[in-house]
Amino acid sequence: MNGDLGLLVLAGGALLLGFCGSFLPVLPGLPLAWAGLLIARFAARSTITTKTLVICLVVTLLVTLLDSLAPIWFTRRAGGTKAGARGATGGMLVGLFLGPLGVIFGPFIGAYIGELVHDHDNSQKAFNAALATFIGFLLGTGLKMLTGAVFIWVFIKSLL
């Protein structure tokens, strides 16, 4: 039973870290959460099936792809450039050190600055591209958080 408890604690830790990775780019969010489900599958007390693991893996891959493409798609729709995308990434990294508001607004501010550096004469275009980047970032982050929460629910339900 001790090995089983160890697996479940390890799985729970991976799921929680994976959820945190939904909004902290230093952690591989959903893949880590899925690994938690995989670990839980080997615990005797868990009722997670192979079918559930496969479905969760497909969802992980799709959400990870959408998370990568959404900010790019939104930014391009608004006329943004690679400078804005780089600025958003830099803003996100700097925002990590500024707390929750920095994580939320860092990509927007970074994209805005990046677009202004690229074309300092068109602040309205820079704002539109930054807003689109921000919407894409929020959509991707929200989708990852929701998926991570569902994975945690699957884990808890498998133990009840």
N, C-alpha and C positions, 0 to 999 in steps of 0.2 A: 504493500500500500504506500510506502514511503516514496518509491520510484514513481508511482502514479501521481502522488501529490506534487512531487518535484516537476513532473511534466506539465501539470495543470498550472502551477505557479509560473513556470517558464513561458507557457503559452499565454497566460494572462498578461505577463510583463511585455511580451512581444506585441500583443494586441494594443496595450496602452501606449507603448512607444510608437507603434504604427499609427495610432490615432493622432498622437502629437506630431508625427511626421506629416500629417495632412496640412499643417500650417507652418511647420519648421522645416525649411528646405535642407537642413543638414541630415535629416533622417529619411530613409526610403519608405515613407508612409505606408501605402497600401501593400506593397510587397512584404514588408515586415509584419503587417497585420495578418496577411494571408499565411505567412510562415507560422504565426501563432496558432491559426486554425489547424495547420498541418501538424504541428506538434501536439495539439490537443487530440487529434485523431488517433494518436497512438496511446492515449490514456484509456485505461479500461473503463473508467467512469463516464467518459464522453460518448455521446451518441452521434457525433458528426460522421456523416457518410462520405464515401468517395464521390458520390454524385454531388453532394453539397460542396466539397472541395473543388471539383471541376467547375461548377457554376461560379463559385467565388473567384477562382483563378481567371475565368473569362471576364468577369466583371472587373477584376483588378486590372487586367490588360486594357480593357476598353476605357475605363476611367482614367488610367494613366496616360493613354493616348489622347483622350479628350482634354485632359489637363495641360498637356503639352501644346496642343493645337489651338485651344480656345483663345488664349491671349493673342497669339499670332493672327488668327482669323479676325478677331475683333479689331485689332490694331490696323491691319491692312484695309479692312472695310472703312475705317475712318481716315485713311490716307497716311498712316504712320510709317515710319522708316525703321531700319535696323538700329539707328541711333536711339530711338525711343525704346526699343526692346532692350537694348543694352542698359539704358538708363533705368528701366523698370527693374532689371535684375540687380543693378547696383543699389537702387533704392530699397529693394527688398532686403539685401544683405545689411545695409546700414540700419534699416528699420528694426532688424533683430535686436540691436543693442539699445533700442529706444522704447522697448515694451510693446504691449498690444497695439497701441495706436500707430507706432512705427511700423509694425508688421502690416497693418491694414493700409496705411496711407503712404508708406515708403515707395511701393511700386508706382503709384500715381505721380508722386512728386519726382521720382527718378525719371519716369517716362517723359514728363513735362520738360524737365531740364535737358534730357537727351534730345528731345525734338527741338528745343530752342537752340541748343548748340549746333544742331544740324542746319536749322533755318531760323535765325534769330529775328527775321522780319515778320514772321507769321505766327503770332502768339495764339490766335484762335485755332489754327490748325494743330498747333502743339497741344493746346488744351483738349481738343476733340480726340486726338490720338491717345493722349494720356488717359482720358476718361474711358476710352474703348479698352485700353490695356487694363485699366483698373476693373472694369466690368468682367473682362475675360479672366483676370486673376481671381476675383471673387467667385465667379461661376466655378472655376476649376477647384478652388479651395473648398467651397461649399460642397461640391460633389464628392470630393475626397473625404471630407469630414462626415458626411452622411453615410457614405459607404463604410468607412471605418466604424461608425456607430452601429451599423447593421451587422458587421462582422463581430463586434463585441456582443451584440444581442444573440447572434447565432451561437457563440461560445457559451454564454450564460444559459441559454435555453437548452443546450446540449447537456448541461449538468443538472438540470431540474428533473 
